[in-house]
Amino acid sequence: MKNVLIVGENIKEINKLRRVFGFEFKVSATNSPENALNILQNKTTGLAIYHAGADLSLLFDFYKKLRRSTATENLPLLVITDTTVLKILGETVEMARTAVIADNLSEDEMSGVINSMLS
């Protein structure tokens, strides 16, 4: 069973994602990007999942720190966000080893993306 770490600003969204991925993966979660980096450096994790809200500065700060660390520089990152932010990210930003998807995808579609990132 692969380990995933869910990071998000909203506890309700974290809990929703935990329920989605909790059956297929061993899930850790936090609402603190700083805490997430500590977890990732001390625990073997196959994928980081970041639920982004409207404040993209938190996402970008997390992403920069994630890629600067030798322990996490190659870790796949899945960003889940609403369609408005998805469009902004898709048109203006390029992030290495990162997939960005809409939060309105079905559980099966999200699982498919995760499985493709982990293989």
Buried (B, 14 or more C-beta within 10 A) or exposed (E): EBBBBBBBBEEEBBBBBBEBBBEBBEBBBBBEBEEBBEBBEEEEBBBBBBBBBEEBEBBBEBBEBBBEEEEBEEBBBBBBBBEEBBEEBEEEBEBEEBBBBBBEBEBEEBBEBBEEBEE
